[in-house]
C-alpha cells in the first residue's frame, strides 16, 4: 500500500508518481526529510539515527515520526474501511525498526480515521517473521508448487 495517495500532487515518489504514502513514510523519505540526517548516510543507518534522535526527544525527529504514525494510521484506516481485515501486520525492516515506537500512535490514528465498526474488529500488530518475511514468503511459492505436484515438479 506504499503507493496509495496521501497527498494529491505531493512529494515525488520513486515509482514516478507524486503524493504516495511511501514518499512520506518510507525509510528513504523519512531520512531525506529529517533535518538532522547526516549527508551520505544510507537508509538503515539514517533511520536508526532518526529513531535514536526521537527517543532522545529531539523535536524535529519526534515531529517527523509523529507525522509518519498519523499517515500510516490513516492508510490503515483506508484498508479497514475497504476490506475490514481481521488483522493488519506491519513488517519489513523499517516497520520493525520503528514499529515498537510508532504502533500505539498508528493504532490511535487508525481508530480516528476508520469507520468504528470495522475498526473495532481489526487488530494491528508487528510482524513476528523478521525483516525478510516478504523474501521468505516468495521463496515458499516454488516449494508449494513442488509439493502440490507430488514432488514431480510438473504442474
Ligand atoms: Zn509511489
Backbone and ligand atoms as CSV (ligand in chain L), in Angstrom:
chain,resi,resn,atom,element,x,y,z
A,1,UNK,N,N,0.809,-1.206,0.000
A,1,UNK,CA,C,0.000,0.000,0.000
A,1,UNK,C,C,0.845,1.259,0.000
A,2,UNK,N,N,2.146,1.093,-0.187
A,2,UNK,CA,C,3.054,2.238,-0.164
A,2,UNK,C,C,2.792,3.253,-1.261
A,3,UNK,N,N,2.133,2.813,-2.310
A,3,UNK,CA,C,1.908,3.735,-3.418
A,3,UNK,C,C,0.455,4.194,-3.520
A,4,UNK,N,N,-0.271,4.081,-2.417
A,4,UNK,CA,C,-1.575,4.739,-2.348
A,4,UNK,C,C,-1.329,6.221,-2.059
A,5,UNK,N,N,-2.237,7.052,-2.477
A,5,UNK,CA,C,-2.025,8.505,-2.377
A,5,UNK,C,C,-2.448,9.054,-1.014
A,6,UNK,N,N,-1.573,9.848,-0.453
A,6,UNK,CA,C,-1.917,10.561,0.773
A,6,UNK,C,C,-1.941,12.071,0.540
A,7,UNK,N,N,-1.415,12.499,-0.618
A,7,UNK,CA,C,-1.396,13.930,-0.916
A,7,UNK,C,C,-1.340,14.092,-2.438
A,8,UNK,N,N,-2.469,14.458,-3.029
A,8,UNK,CA,C,-2.511,14.636,-4.482
A,8,UNK,C,C,-1.543,15.754,-4.874
A,9,UNK,N,N,-0.652,15.401,-5.803
A,9,UNK,CA,C,0.335,16.379,-6.245
A,9,UNK,C,C,1.452,16.608,-5.242
A,10,UNK,N,N,1.596,15.729,-4.280
A,10,UNK,CA,C,2.584,15.894,-3.212
A,10,UNK,C,C,3.993,15.520,-3.627
A,11,UNK,N,N,4.762,15.066,-2.659
A,11,UNK,CA,C,6.175,14.760,-2.883
A,11,UNK,C,C,6.345,13.713,-3.988
A,12,UNK,N,N,7.415,13.863,-4.767
A,12,UNK,CA,C,7.675,12.839,-5.789
A,12,UNK,C,C,8.051,11.503,-5.125
A,13,UNK,N,N,7.579,10.435,-5.732
A,13,UNK,CA,C,7.849,9.086,-5.230
A,13,UNK,C,C,8.775,8.373,-6.201
A,14,UNK,N,N,9.484,7.381,-5.715
A,14,UNK,CA,C,10.392,6.637,-6.588
A,14,UNK,C,C,9.664,5.852,-7.661
A,15,UNK,N,N,8.340,5.683,-7.530
A,15,UNK,CA,C,7.573,4.977,-8.562
A,15,UNK,C,C,7.268,5.871,-9.752
A,16,UNK,N,N,7.542,7.161,-9.630
A,16,UNK,CA,C,7.271,8.092,-10.717
A,16,UNK,C,C,6.050,8.960,-10.477
A,17,UNK,N,N,5.206,8.553,-9.543
A,17,UNK,CA,C,4.012,9.343,-9.230
A,17,UNK,C,C,4.340,10.344,-8.116
A,18,UNK,N,N,3.349,11.074,-7.697
A,18,UNK,CA,C,3.514,12.045,-6.606
A,18,UNK,C,C,2.496,11.758,-5.517
A,19,UNK,N,N,2.908,12.058,-4.286
A,19,UNK,CA,C,1.980,12.001,-3.168
A,19,UNK,C,C,1.730,10.624,-2.591
A,20,UNK,N,N,2.565,9.649,-2.932
A,20,UNK,CA,C,2.387,8.294,-2.396
A,20,UNK,C,C,2.721,8.264,-0.900
A,21,UNK,N,N,2.104,7.330,-0.195
A,21,UNK,CA,C,2.415,7.125,1.218
A,21,UNK,C,C,3.914,6.938,1.415
A,22,UNK,N,N,4.526,6.148,0.548
A,22,UNK,CA,C,5.961,5.870,0.674
A,22,UNK,C,C,6.811,7.134,0.569
A,23,UNK,N,N,6.334,8.110,-0.177
A,23,UNK,CA,C,7.096,9.360,-0.325
A,23,UNK,C,C,7.114,10.176,0.969
A,24,UNK,N,N,6.308,9.761,1.936
A,24,UNK,CA,C,6.251,10.447,3.226
A,24,UNK,C,C,6.750,9.583,4.371
A,25,UNK,N,N,6.456,8.282,4.332
A,25,UNK,CA,C,6.792,7.441,5.481
A,25,UNK,C,C,7.777,6.332,5.153
A,26,UNK,N,N,8.175,6.192,3.890
A,26,UNK,CA,C,9.194,5.209,3.548
A,26,UNK,C,C,10.523,5.590,4.192
A,27,UNK,N,N,11.385,4.601,4.381
A,27,UNK,CA,C,12.661,4.850,5.058
A,27,UNK,C,C,13.456,5.955,4.368
A,28,UNK,N,N,13.565,5.864,3.053
A,28,UNK,CA,C,14.356,6.873,2.334
A,28,UNK,C,C,13.746,8.259,2.500
A,29,UNK,N,N,12.422,8.331,2.433
A,29,UNK,CA,C,11.748,9.625,2.562
A,29,UNK,C,C,11.933,10.212,3.962
A,30,UNK,N,N,11.828,9.376,4.972
A,30,UNK,CA,C,11.994,9.882,6.336
A,30,UNK,C,C,13.413,10.408,6.550
A,31,UNK,N,N,14.387,9.664,6.070
A,31,UNK,CA,C,15.777,10.109,6.232
A,31,UNK,C,C,16.006,11.399,5.443
A,32,UNK,N,N,15.455,11.442,4.226
A,32,UNK,CA,C,15.619,12.632,3.377
A,32,UNK,C,C,14.946,13.861,3.988
A,33,UNK,N,N,13.814,13.648,4.616
A,33,UNK,CA,C,13.044,14.772,5.151
A,33,UNK,C,C,13.530,15.236,6.520
A,34,UNK,N,N,14.342,14.434,7.204
A,34,UNK,CA,C,14.805,14.777,8.547
A,34,UNK,C,C,15.960,15.763,8.453
A,35,UNK,N,N,15.801,16.896,9.088
A,35,UNK,CA,C,16.851,17.916,9.009
A,35,UNK,C,C,18.088,17.554,9.822
A,36,UNK,N,N,18.030,16.509,10.621
A,36,UNK,CA,C,19.180,16.082,11.409
A,36,UNK,C,C,20.005,14.988,10.752
A,37,UNK,N,N,19.581,14.558,9.556
A,37,UNK,CA,C,20.287,13.460,8.892
A,37,UNK,C,C,21.671,13.906,8.431
A,38,UNK,N,N,22.616,13.010,8.558
A,38,UNK,CA,C,23.958,13.292,8.067
A,38,UNK,C,C,24.002,12.990,6.577
A,39,UNK,N,N,24.675,13.844,5.794
A,39,UNK,CA,C,24.751,13.606,4.343
A,39,UNK,C,C,25.457,12.287,4.036
A,40,UNK,N,N,24.936,11.585,3.047
A,40,UNK,CA,C,25.575,10.360,2.593
A,40,UNK,C,C,25.302,9.134,3.445
A,41,UNK,N,N,24.505,9.297,4.480
A,41,UNK,CA,C,24.168,8.148,5.320
A,41,UNK,C,C,23.096,7.329,4.607
A,42,UNK,N,N,23.232,6.036,4.627
A,42,UNK,CA,C,22.255,5.169,3.985
A,42,UNK,C,C,20.944,5.132,4.742
A,43,UNK,N,N,19.973,4.428,4.136
A,43,UNK,CA,C,18.637,4.363,4.723
A,43,UNK,C,C,18.644,3.733,6.114
A,44,UNK,N,N,19.327,2.596,6.251
A,44,UNK,CA,C,19.264,1.880,7.534
A,44,UNK,C,C,19.931,2.677,8.650
A,45,UNK,N,N,21.124,3.194,8.391
A,45,UNK,CA,C,21.814,3.983,9.418
A,45,UNK,C,C,21.075,5.293,9.675
A,46,UNK,N,N,20.557,5.895,8.620
A,46,UNK,CA,C,19.829,7.152,8.768
A,46,UNK,C,C,18.548,6.984,9.557
A,47,UNK,N,N,17.827,5.891,9.288
A,47,UNK,CA,C,16.578,5.663,10.009
A,47,UNK,C,C,16.857,5.324,11.474
A,48,UNK,N,N,17.922,4.571,11.713
A,48,UNK,CA,C,18.291,4.266,13.100
A,48,UNK,C,C,18.668,5.550,13.842
A,49,UNK,N,N,19.365,6.464,13.161
A,49,UNK,CA,C,19.732,7.740,13.790
A,49,UNK,C,C,18.492,8.593,14.057
A,50,UNK,N,N,17.549,8.577,13.117
A,50,UNK,CA,C,16.295,9.317,13.307
A,50,UNK,C,C,15.541,8.773,14.523
A,51,UNK,N,N,15.459,7.462,14.628
A,51,UNK,CA,C,14.773,6.856,15.767
A,51,UNK,C,C,15.479,7.224,17.077
A,52,UNK,N,N,16.798,7.151,17.077
A,52,UNK,CA,C,17.555,7.497,18.286
A,52,UNK,C,C,17.323,8.956,18.672
A,53,UNK,N,N,17.273,9.830,17.678
A,53,UNK,CA,C,17.025,11.247,17.957
A,53,UNK,C,C,15.626,11.455,18.533
A,54,UNK,N,N,14.660,10.733,17.994
A,54,UNK,CA,C,13.293,10.835,18.528
A,54,UNK,C,C,13.232,10.294,19.952
A,55,UNK,N,N,13.923,9.185,20.174
A,55,UNK,CA,C,13.942,8.608,21.530
A,55,UNK,C,C,14.599,9.578,22.514
A,56,UNK,N,N,15.542,10.397,22.017
A,56,UNK,CA,C,16.208,11.395,22.863
A,56,UNK,C,C,15.391,12.676,22.988
A,57,UNK,N,N,14.264,12.730,22.281
A,57,UNK,CA,C,13.366,13.866,22.410
A,57,UNK,C,C,13.671,15.044,21.512
A,58,UNK,N,N,14.488,14.843,20.491
A,58,UNK,CA,C,14.767,15.961,19.571
A,58,UNK,C,C,13.498,16.297,18.792
A,59,UNK,N,N,13.038,17.561,18.871
A,59,UNK,CA,C,11.716,17.920,18.340
A,59,UNK,C,C,11.504,17.592,16.855
A,60,UNK,N,N,12.493,17.851,16.000
A,60,UNK,CA,C,12.317,17.582,14.572
A,60,UNK,C,C,12.103,16.112,14.304
A,61,UNK,N,N,12.849,15.269,14.993
A,61,UNK,CA,C,12.716,13.824,14.813
A,61,UNK,C,C,11.381,13.342,15.371
A,62,UNK,N,N,10.999,13.854,16.529
A,62,UNK,CA,C,9.722,13.463,17.130
A,62,UNK,C,C,8.569,13.854,16.207
A,63,UNK,N,N,8.609,15.076,15.685
A,63,UNK,CA,C,7.533,15.545,14.815
A,63,UNK,C,C,7.443,14.714,13.544
A,64,UNK,N,N,8.582,14.365,12.983
A,64,UNK,CA,C,8.581,13.579,11.745
A,64,UNK,C,C,7.986,12.192,11.983
A,65,UNK,N,N,8.359,11.545,13.075
A,65,UNK,CA,C,7.815,10.213,13.350
A,65,UNK,C,C,6.350,10.290,13.780
A,66,UNK,N,N,5.975,11.359,14.465
A,66,UNK,CA,C,4.559,11.537,14.800
A,66,UNK,C,C,3.720,11.666,13.522
A,67,UNK,N,N,4.227,12.445,12.558
A,67,UNK,CA,C,3.515,12.590,11.288
A,67,UNK,C,C,3.450,11.259,10.555
A,68,UNK,N,N,4.544,10.501,10.587
A,68,UNK,CA,C,4.559,9.192,9.924
A,68,UNK,C,C,3.500,8.281,10.533
A,69,UNK,N,N,3.400,8.272,11.849
A,69,UNK,CA,C,2.397,7.442,12.510
A,69,UNK,C,C,0.984,7.887,12.130
A,70,UNK,N,N,0.775,9.184,12.051
A,70,UNK,CA,C,-0.548,9.703,11.667
A,70,UNK,C,C,-0.912,9.252,10.252
A,71,UNK,N,N,0.032,9.383,9.322
A,71,UNK,CA,C,-0.230,8.992,7.934
A,71,UNK,C,C,-0.412,7.479,7.812
A,72,UNK,N,N,0.418,6.721,8.502
A,72,UNK,CA,C,0.267,5.264,8.450
A,72,UNK,C,C,-1.070,4.837,9.042
A,73,UNK,N,N,-1.480,5.480,10.106
A,73,UNK,CA,C,-2.767,5.154,10.703
A,73,UNK,C,C,-3.919,5.472,9.757
A,74,UNK,N,N,-3.818,6.588,9.053
A,74,UNK,CA,C,-4.851,6.933,8.069
A,74,UNK,C,C,-4.868,5.915,6.937
A,75,UNK,N,N,-3.692,5.460,6.527
A,75,UNK,CA,C,-3.629,4.447,5.468
A,75,UNK,C,C,-4.212,3.124,5.955
A,76,UNK,N,N,-3.924,2.758,7.177
A,76,UNK,CA,C,-4.521,1.544,7.752
A,76,UNK,C,C,-6.041,1.705,7.807
A,77,UNK,N,N,-6.498,2.894,8.147
A,77,UNK,CA,C,-7.944,3.140,8.185
A,77,UNK,C,C,-8.568,2.923,6.814
A,78,UNK,N,N,-7.874,3.317,5.766
A,78,UNK,CA,C,-8.384,3.049,4.412
A,78,UNK,C,C,-8.539,1.551,4.181
A,79,UNK,N,N,-7.537,0.779,4.593
A,79,UNK,CA,C,-7.636,-0.685,4.459
A,79,UNK,C,C,-8.809,-1.215,5.263
A,80,UNK,N,N,-8.954,-0.718,6.471
A,80,UNK,CA,C,-10.046,-1.170,7.339
A,80,UNK,C,C,-11.395,-0.849,6.697
A,81,UNK,N,N,-11.522,0.360,6.180
A,81,UNK,CA,C,-12.803,0.767,5.593
A,81,UNK,C,C,-13.117,0.010,4.312
A,82,UNK,N,N,-12.079,-0.348,3.551
A,82,UNK,CA,C,-12.305,-1.052,2.286
A,82,UNK,C,C,-12.511,-2.550,2.464
A,83,UNK,N,N,-11.700,-3.173,3.334
A,83,UNK,CA,C,-11.668,-4.633,3.383
A,83,UNK,C,C,-12.064,-5.238,4.725
A,84,UNK,N,N,-12.160,-4.448,5.756
A,84,UNK,CA,C,-12.475,-4.943,7.108
A,84,UNK,C,C,-11.630,-6.165,7.461
A,85,UNK,N,N,-10.315,-6.050,7.388
A,85,UNK,CA,C,-9.479,-7.220,7.695
A,85,UNK,C,C,-9.498,-7.530,9.194
A,86,UNK,N,N,-9.253,-8.797,9.521
A,86,UNK,CA,C,-9.150,-9.162,10.932
A,86,UNK,C,C,-7.872,-8.604,11.545
A,87,UNK,N,N,-6.838,-8.515,10.704
A,87,UNK,CA,C,-5.539,-8.104,11.232
A,87,UNK,C,C,-4.763,-7.369,10.152
A,88,UNK,N,N,-4.073,-6.311,10.544
A,88,UNK,CA,C,-3.125,-5.617,9.683
A,88,UNK,C,C,-1.756,-5.779,10.338
A,89,UNK,N,N,-0.815,-6.327,9.580
A,89,UNK,CA,C,0.520,-6.609,10.110
A,89,UNK,C,C,1.515,-5.648,9.490
A,90,UNK,N,N,2.269,-4.995,10.334
A,90,UNK,CA,C,3.307,-4.067,9.889
A,90,UNK,C,C,4.633,-4.804,9.955
A,91,UNK,N,N,5.332,-4.831,8.823
A,91,UNK,CA,C,6.587,-5.577,8.769
A,91,UNK,C,C,7.633,-4.844,7.963
A,92,UNK,N,N,8.584,-5.604,7.477
A,92,UNK,CA,C,9.716,-5.027,6.764
A,92,UNK,C,C,10.732,-4.486,7.760
A,93,UNK,N,N,11.943,-4.283,7.287
A,93,UNK,CA,C,12.986,-3.875,8.228
A,93,UNK,C,C,12.674,-2.524,8.855
A,94,UNK,N,N,12.164,-1.587,8.067
A,94,UNK,CA,C,11.865,-0.256,8.604
A,94,UNK,C,C,10.663,-0.315,9.543
A,95,UNK,N,N,9.651,-1.076,9.164
A,95,UNK,CA,C,8.480,-1.219,10.014
A,95,UNK,C,C,8.819,-1.851,11.354
A,96,UNK,N,N,9.713,-2.836,11.314
A,96,UNK,CA,C,10.094,-3.490,12.563
A,96,UNK,C,C,11.015,-2.616,13.405
A,97,UNK,N,N,11.802,-1.761,12.740
A,97,UNK,CA,C,12.661,-0.837,13.490
A,97,UNK,C,C,11.820,0.234,14.196
A,98,UNK,N,N,10.892,0.829,13.460
A,98,UNK,CA,C,10.106,1.934,14.012
A,98,UNK,C,C,8.844,1.467,14.746
A,99,UNK,N,N,8.386,0.274,14.427
A,99,UNK,CA,C,7.113,-0.209,14.940
A,99,UNK,C,C,6.937,-0.131,16.445
A,100,UNK,N,N,7.919,-0.569,17.226
A,100,UNK,CA,C,7.702,-0.509,18.681
A,100,UNK,C,C,7.401,0.902,19.170
A,101,UNK,N,N,8.005,1.914,18.547
A,101,UNK,CA,C,7.724,3.291,18.955
A,101,UNK,C,C,6.406,3.787,18.368
A,102,UNK,N,N,6.135,3.436,17.099
A,102,UNK,CA,C,5.014,4.054,16.383
A,102,UNK,C,C,3.687,3.322,16.516
A,103,UNK,N,N,3.696,2.039,16.836
A,103,UNK,CA,C,2.449,1.269,16.789
A,103,UNK,C,C,1.314,1.877,17.613
A,104,UNK,N,N,1.539,2.314,18.842
A,104,UNK,CA,C,0.403,2.903,19.580
A,104,UNK,C,C,-0.190,4.127,18.862
A,105,UNK,N,N,0.646,4.971,18.305
A,105,UNK,CA,C,0.138,6.156,17.599
A,105,UNK,C,C,-0.519,5.775,16.279
A,106,UNK,N,N,-0.003,4.748,15.612
A,106,UNK,CA,C,-0.647,4.265,14.379
A,106,UNK,C,C,-2.039,3.739,14.715
A,107,UNK,N,N,-2.142,2.976,15.792
A,107,UNK,CA,C,-3.447,2.436,16.194
A,107,UNK,C,C,-4.427,3.564,16.522
A,108,UNK,N,N,-3.936,4.563,17.217
A,108,UNK,CA,C,-4.808,5.687,17.593
A,108,UNK,C,C,-5.272,6.443,16.351
A,109,UNK,N,N,-4.360,6.669,15.420
A,109,UNK,CA,C,-4.718,7.354,14.176
A,109,UNK,C,C,-5.713,6.522,13.368
A,110,UNK,N,N,-5.456,5.225,13.275
A,110,UNK,CA,C,-6.372,4.348,12.533
A,110,UNK,C,C,-7.765,4.395,13.141
A,111,UNK,N,N,-7.842,4.428,14.448
A,111,UNK,CA,C,-9.137,4.483,15.120
A,111,UNK,C,C,-9.858,5.790,14.799
A,112,UNK,N,N,-9.119,6.895,14.763
A,112,UNK,CA,C,-9.751,8.186,14.457
A,112,UNK,C,C,-10.218,8.269,13.006
A,113,UNK,N,N,-9.503,7.611,12.095
A,113,UNK,CA,C,-9.800,7.757,10.666
A,113,UNK,C,C,-10.708,6.665,10.095
A,114,UNK,N,N,-10.855,5.551,10.790
A,114,UNK,CA,C,-11.631,4.435,10.238
A,114,UNK,C,C,-13.076,4.469,10.728
A,115,UNK,N,N,-13.912,3.741,10.013
A,115,UNK,CA,C,-15.277,3.526,10.478
A,115,UNK,C,C,-15.220,2.688,11.757
A,116,UNK,N,N,-16.054,3.041,12.719
A,116,UNK,CA,C,-15.930,2.458,14.058
A,116,UNK,C,C,-16.123,0.940,14.077
A,117,UNK,N,N,-17.138,0.449,13.374
A,117,UNK,CA,C,-17.418,-0.987,13.488
A,117,UNK,C,C,-16.294,-1.846,12.890
A,118,UNK,N,N,-15.894,-1.606,11.631
A,118,UNK,CA,C,-14.810,-2.468,11.132
A,118,UNK,C,C,-13.504,-2.270,11.898
A,119,UNK,N,N,-13.249,-1.047,12.376
A,119,UNK,CA,C,-12.011,-0.828,13.138
A,119,UNK,C,C,-12.023,-1.634,14.435
A,120,UNK,N,N,-13.199,-1.739,15.050
A,120,UNK,CA,C,-13.288,-2.480,16.316
A,120,UNK,C,C,-12.986,-3.962,16.123
A,121,UNK,N,N,-13.045,-4.442,14.882
A,121,UNK,CA,C,-12.811,-5.854,14.591
A,121,UNK,C,C,-11.460,-6.098,13.915
A,122,UNK,N,N,-10.621,-5.050,13.833
A,122,UNK,CA,C,-9.315,-5.179,13.174
A,122,UNK,C,C,-8.203,-4.951,14.196
A,123,UNK,N,N,-7.324,-5.930,14.309
A,123,UNK,CA,C,-6.155,-5.805,15.183
A,123,UNK,C,C,-4.960,-5.338,14.360
A,124,UNK,N,N,-4.103,-4.549,14.958
A,124,UNK,CA,C,-2.838,-4.149,14.347
A,124,UNK,C,C,-1.724,-4.834,15.111
A,125,UNK,N,N,-0.730,-5.292,14.380
A,125,UNK,CA,C,0.380,-5.995,15.028
A,125,UNK,C,C,1.650,-5.808,14.227
A,126,UNK,N,N,2.772,-5.991,14.888
A,126,UNK,CA,C,4.059,-6.023,14.206
A,126,UNK,C,C,4.323,-7.448,13.762
A,127,UNK,N,N,4.934,-7.583,12.614
A,127,UNK,CA,C,5.276,-8.905,12.100
A,127,UNK,C,C,6.184,-9.631,13.080
A,128,UNK,N,N,5.963,-10.925,13.180
A,128,UNK,CA,C,6.819,-11.765,14.022
A,128,UNK,C,C,7.730,-12.631,13.166
A,129,UNK,N,N,7.743,-12.358,11.854
A,129,UNK,CA,C,8.508,-13.193,10.933
A,129,UNK,C,C,9.855,-12.587,10.554
A,130,UNK,N,N,10.215,-11.475,11.165
A,130,UNK,CA,C,11.518,-10.881,10.894
A,130,UNK,C,C,11.504,-9.978,9.673
A,131,UNK,N,N,12.622,-9.327,9.424
A,131,UNK,CA,C,12.674,-8.328,8.349
A,131,UNK,C,C,12.661,-8.922,6.948
A,132,UNK,N,N,12.860,-10.232,6.806
A,132,UNK,CA,C,12.901,-10.852,5.481
A,132,UNK,C,C,11.641,-11.638,5.166
A,133,UNK,N,N,10.537,-11.295,5.789
A,133,UNK,CA,C,9.302,-12.067,5.623
A,133,UNK,C,C,8.834,-12.101,4.171
A,134,UNK,N,N,8.942,-10.999,3.455
A,134,UNK,CA,C,8.482,-10.976,2.064
A,134,UNK,C,C,9.325,-11.926,1.225
A,135,UNK,N,N,10.627,-11.898,1.418
A,135,UNK,CA,C,11.519,-12.773,0.660
A,135,UNK,C,C,11.241,-14.239,0.989
A,136,UNK,N,N,11.046,-14.522,2.272
A,136,UNK,CA,C,10.756,-15.897,2.671
A,136,UNK,C,C,9.415,-16.365,2.099
A,137,UNK,N,N,8.441,-15.474,2.109
A,137,UNK,CA,C,7.143,-15.825,1.548
A,137,UNK,C,C,7.239,-16.129,0.066
A,138,UNK,N,N,8.000,-15.325,-0.653
A,138,UNK,CA,C,8.178,-15.564,-2.088
A,138,UNK,C,C,8.896,-16.887,-2.326
A,139,UNK,N,N,9.830,-17.206,-1.460
A,139,UNK,CA,C,10.586,-18.446,-1.628
A,139,UNK,C,C,9.731,-19.681,-1.395
A,140,UNK,N,N,8.628,-19.527,-0.668
A,140,UNK,CA,C,7.775,-20.691,-0.424
A,140,UNK,C,C,6.922,-21.047,-1.638
A,141,UNK,N,N,6.741,-20.117,-2.581
A,141,UNK,CA,C,5.863,-20.386,-3.726
A,141,UNK,C,C,6.341,-21.569,-4.565
A,142,UNK,N,N,7.613,-21.610,-4.993
A,142,UNK,CA,C,8.038,-22.781,-5.762
A,142,UNK,C,C,8.005,-24.065,-4.924
A,143,UNK,N,N,8.238,-23.949,-3.631
A,143,UNK,CA,C,8.171,-25.133,-2.771
A,143,UNK,C,C,6.738,-25.660,-2.722
A,144,UNK,N,N,5.770,-24.754,-2.599
A,144,UNK,CA,C,4.363,-25.163,-2.600
A,144,UNK,C,C,3.999,-25.848,-3.919
A,145,UNK,N,N,4.456,-25.299,-5.051
A,145,UNK,CA,C,4.168,-25.915,-6.350
A,145,UNK,C,C,4.782,-27.310,-6.423
A,146,UNK,N,N,5.980,-27.448,-5.911
A,146,UNK,CA,C,6.652,-28.744,-5.924
A,146,UNK,C,C,5.874,-29.776,-5.114
A,147,UNK,N,N,5.413,-29.346,-3.915
A,147,UNK,CA,C,4.674,-30.273,-3.063
A,147,UNK,C,C,3.297,-30.603,-3.644
A,148,UNK,N,N,2.648,-29.588,-4.257
A,148,UNK,CA,C,1.345,-29.828,-4.854
A,148,UNK,C,C,1.431,-30.784,-6.049
A,149,UNK,N,N,2.571,-30.814,-6.695
A,149,UNK,CA,C,2.734,-31.702,-7.845
A,149,UNK,C,C,3.119,-33.124,-7.411
A,150,UNK,N,N,3.189,-33.332,-6.129
A,150,UNK,CA,C,3.587,-34.641,-5.637
A,150,UNK,C,C,5.081,-34.872,-5.710
A,151,UNK,N,N,5.808,-33.801,-5.834
A,151,UNK,CA,C,7.259,-33.903,-5.869
A,151,UNK,C,C,7.828,-34.130,-7.240
A,152,UNK,N,N,6.970,-34.082,-8.275
A,152,UNK,CA,C,7.481,-34.283,-9.627
A,152,UNK,C,C,7.945,-32.989,-10.270
A,153,UNK,N,N,7.453,-31.879,-9.758
A,153,UNK,CA,C,7.780,-30.592,-10.354
A,153,UNK,C,C,6.868,-30.235,-11.512
A,154,UNK,N,N,6.048,-31.190,-11.999
A,154,UNK,CA,C,5.127,-30.903,-13.097
A,154,UNK,C,C,3.886,-30.230,-12.541
A,155,UNK,N,N,3.299,-29.315,-13.280
A,155,UNK,CA,C,2.112,-28.606,-12.822
A,155,UNK,C,C,0.864,-29.265,-13.324
L,1,ZN,ZN,ZN,4.777,5.739,-5.391
